[in-house]
């Protein structure tokens, strides 16, 4: 039992003394796993689309919606709201 405790103690002491290296090693391993997943993604089986529904008997086709109303025209001329830039070469 003392030998096992000694091994655990030395391993813990090494990790504490070299914690920066241990964290770097864990991060490098995580990066390699992520790169492996991106390069070789797990195979997925394609799911076929469901078959289209089949109508039985007569089908009621709805009427198309009514046309939208025409937009209301303002009582003023929109060009009157535009002011000319005095630096334009070709004024209106």
C-alpha positions in Angstrom: 0.0 0.0 0.0 2.9 2.4 0.8 4.3 1.9 -2.7 0.9 2.9 -4.3 0.6 5.9 -2.0 4.2 6.9 -2.9 3.5 6.6 -6.7 0.3 8.8 -6.3 2.3 11.3 -4.1 5.1 11.6 -6.7 2.6 11.9 -9.6 0.7 14.6 -7.8 3.9 16.4 -6.9 5.1 16.3 -10.5 1.7 17.6 -11.8 1.8 20.4 -9.2 5.4 21.4 -10.1 4.6 21.2 -13.8 1.0 22.3 -13.9 1.6 24.6 -16.9 2.8 21.7 -18.9 0.0 19.5 -17.7 -2.6 22.1 -18.7 -0.9 22.6 -22.1 -0.9 18.8 -22.6 -4.7 18.6 -21.8 -5.4 21.5 -24.2 -3.3 19.9 -27.0 -5.1 16.6 -26.6 -8.5 18.4 -26.7 -7.4 20.3 -29.8 -6.3 17.1 -31.5 -9.6 15.4 -30.7 -11.6 18.3 -32.2 -9.4 18.4 -35.3 -9.9 14.6 -35.7 -13.7 15.0 -35.5 -13.6 17.8 -38.1 -11.4 15.9 -40.5 -13.1 12.5 -40.1 -16.7 13.1 -39.0 -18.7 10.2 -37.8 -20.8 8.5 -40.5 -24.5 9.2 -40.5 -27.1 7.3 -42.4 -29.1 9.5 -44.7 -32.7 9.6 -43.9 -35.0 9.4 -46.9 -37.6 12.1 -47.2 -41.2 11.0 -46.4 -43.3 10.1 -49.4 -45.7 12.8 -50.6 -49.3 12.5 -49.4 -51.8 11.1 -51.8 -55.2 12.6 -52.2 -58.1 10.3 -52.2 -61.3 11.4 -53.9 -62.0 15.1 -54.7 -59.8 17.7 -53.2 -61.1 21.1 -52.3 -58.8 23.7 -53.7 -59.0 27.0 -51.8 -59.7 30.2 -53.6 -56.7 32.5 -54.1 -56.5 35.4 -51.7 -57.9 38.8 -52.8 -55.6 41.3 -54.3 -54.2 43.8 -51.8 -55.6 47.3 -52.0 -53.7 50.0 -53.8 -51.5 52.2 -51.7 -52.9 55.5 -50.7 -51.2 58.4 -52.5 -50.3 61.4 -50.4 -51.9 64.8 -51.1 -48.5 66.4 -51.7 -45.7 65.9 -54.2 -42.9 63.8 -52.8 -40.3 65.8 -54.8 -41.1 68.9 -52.8 -39.7 67.2 -49.7 -36.3 66.6 -51.3 -33.9 69.5 -51.0 -31.1 70.0 -53.5 -27.5 69.7 -52.4 -25.9 73.0 -53.3 -22.7 71.2 -54.4 -24.4 69.0 -57.0 -23.1 69.8 -60.5 -26.5 69.2 -62.2 -29.4 70.6 -60.2 -32.9 69.3 -60.8 
